[in-house]
Amino acid sequence: MLVVQIAAVLILSYLVGSIPVGWLIVKISTGRDVRTIESGRTGGTNVMRAAGTFAGILTAIGDVLKGYSTLWIVNWLIPPDSPWKVWLQVAAPLLAILGHNYSIYLLERRADGKVQLRGGAGGATCFGGALGLWLPSGLIILPVGLLVFLLVGYASLTTISIALSTTVIFAYLALFKGYPWQYILYGAASLMALLWALRPNLVRLANGTERVVGLRAALQKKRTAGKRQENPTRPVNKKQNATH
């Protein structure tokens, strides 16, 4: 019976994580497929580009809840005294991240005939899993993520900062506060999953072509507008050109 319960936790966690919240919000609000817009991901940042700030915030909240809800699934199906419970508390949100990044509901066939699963990068779902394991972690992870987003100005680094903060927090809790050491595995494994999903972004970061966001994007836009005002395009005098 326990084997069935463990399998149910893992399968349900993946299926919950696979729910394409961003895809649904963009489809309902605009009729468009977010996979055809900008990065093609279904996370909050790309949804914001496709359907506006409010849609992006709703997507982020939904993706956080996907990771958080997997701990409910574990508590619902696994007895409190089971030696497998702590392992499943770690595995369940990791399966949700996997589902978010590679959603079974967004299975599609590429032009070359190969089948692929689409999704996001997993940052919000990773955050949700961290909240489920230790709710106060949000008081650290969220401010760090916001600061990276606003000041550093790269959505990909914001996503990485979430998993990195999670790893540091759980390492501290395990080493100094007696929390299960398996929680460190959650942080480390989620970091690896996010880095893998962000491979194209990391290449663009290395090449200096990654899109900026937050205050950095606003300042860059302001500087660009200022340069245009300083060096306006000189109007062409067609009559004068015709006489020379």
N, C-alpha and C positions, 0 to 999 in steps of 0.2 A: 504493500500500500504506500509506503514512504517513497518508493521509487517513482510511483505514479504522481505523487504530490510534487516531488522534485522536478520531474519532467514538465508538469503543468506550470510550475513557477517559471521555469526557463522559457517555455514556449509563450506563455502569456506575457512575460516581460518583453520578449522580442516583438510580439504583435502589438502591444501597447506602444512601445517605442517607435514602431513603424508607422503609426498613424501620422499622415502627412499634414499636420496642422497648417503649416504655411501654404502648402499647395491648395488646401481647401479654402483658406481665407482669401487668397488671391483670386481663385476661381469664382467664389461666390461674390466677391466685391467688384471684380473687374471683368470677369469672364475670360481672363487670360491664363495661360499655363506658365507658372513661375519658372519652370525648367527651361523656357525659351528666352528668359530675360537675364541680362548681365552674367553673373557667375553660374546661373542655372540651379543654384542650391535652394533648398526650401526653408532655410533658417531665417531668423528675424531680420538680419541685415539686408538680405536680398529681397525679402518681402517688403521691407521699408522702401527699397528702390522701386519695387513694382506697384505697390498699392498705398504708400504713405506711412507716416510715422505711427499712427494708431494701429494700423494692420500689423506693423512690425512688432509693436509692443504686445499685442494680443498673441502673436505667434510665439514670442519669447516666453510669455506666461504659460501657454499651452505646452511648449517643449519642456519647460521646467517641471510642470506637473507630470509629464510622462515619466521622467526619472524618479520623482518623488513617490509616485503611486506604486512603483514596483516594491517598495518596502511594505506597503499595505498588503500587496499580494503575498509576500513572504510571511507576514504575520497572520494572514488569513489561512494559509494552507499548511504551514509548517508548525508543529508543536513547539512551545517555548523551550522545552528541555532537549530538543533535538541537537545532536552534535554538528549537524549540517547547517544549522540556522545561520551562523555567522558567515559561513562560506556563501550561502545563498543571498544573504544581505549584500554581499559584495558582487556576486555574479549577476543578480537580477538587474541592477541599474547599468551594469556593463552591457548586458544584452539589450537594454533599452537604447543605449548609445549606438550599438551596432544596428538596431532596427531603425533608428533615426537617420543614420548615415547611409544605410542600404535597405530602404523600405521595400518590403515584399509587395506593398500596394502600388509602388511606382515602377514595377518591372516593365521594361521596354526593350524593343529590338532595335539595335543600331543599324546604320546603313550597311555595315559589313556583314550583317546577319547575326552577329553575336548578341546575346541577351545580357542586359545590365540592370542593376538596381540603383536608383537615384535617391538623394536625400540631402541632408545638411552636413555640417561639420561636427556637431555634437556638443558644443559648448554649453548651451542652456540645459540640455538633458543631463550632462555631467554635473552641472550645478544642482539640479533637482535631486540627483542621487546623493550628493554630498549633504544636502539639507535633510534627506531621509535618514542618513547615518548619524548626523550630529547637527541639529537645527541651528545652533549658534554659529556654525561655520559661515552662514550667510552674512554675518556681520563683518566678516573679513573678506570673503571672496567677492561679494558684490561691490564694495568700495574700490577694491583693487582693480576689478574689471572695468568699472566706470572710469577710473583715473587713466588706465591704459587706453581705453577707447577715446576719451576726450583729449588727453594730452599727447600720448604717443601717436595716436591717429591711424592705427591699422586694426581692422576688424579681426584679421587672422591672429595677431598678437594678443588681442583681447581674449579670443577663444583659448589660446594656449595658456594665458595667465590664469584662467579659471581652473584648468586641470593642474597647473603647477602649484597654485595656492592650495588646492585640495590635497595634493601630495604632501606639502610642507605641514599643513594643519594636522593631518592624520599621523604623520611621522612624529610630530610633537606629542599628540595625544597618546600614541602607543608607547613612546619612550618614557614619558614623564607623568602620564595620568592614568595608566593602566587600561587603556582602551585596547580592543583586539588588534593584534599586529596585522591581521588580514585587511584592515581598513587601509593600510599603506598600499596594499596591492591594488585597491580600487583607484587610488590616486595615480599610481604609476601606470596601470593598464589603461586608464582613461586618457592619460597624457599621450601614450603611444598611439591610441586609436585616433585621437584628434590630430596628432602630427601626421599620421598616415593620410587622413582625409584632406589635410591642408597642404599636401605636397605641391600642387600648382602654385599656391599662394607663396610658399617658401621660396620657390624658384623666382617668382616675380619680386619678392623682397630682396633677394640676392642681386637681381638685375636692376633694382631701383624703379620698377614699373608697377608696383602694387598700389592700388587705389587707396587714397587717404580718406579718413572720416573724422568726425568730431571737430574740435576747435582747430586742428591742423588744416582740415579741409576748408573751414570757414575763412581762416587767415590766408590760405592759398588762393581762394576765390577772390578775397578782398584785394590781395596784391595784384592778381591778374587784371581785375577791374581798374585798379589804380594805374597800371602801366598803359592800359588802353586809353585812359583819359589823358595821360601825359603824351602819348604818341598816337593821336587819332589818325585814321587813314585819310590821306590827302585826297580830296575830291578831284576827279578827273574832268578837265575842261575839254569837252568833245570838240567845241568850235576851235579852240586854240590848237588842239592836236591836228585838226584837219588842215590848218594853214602851215604846218611845219613838215 
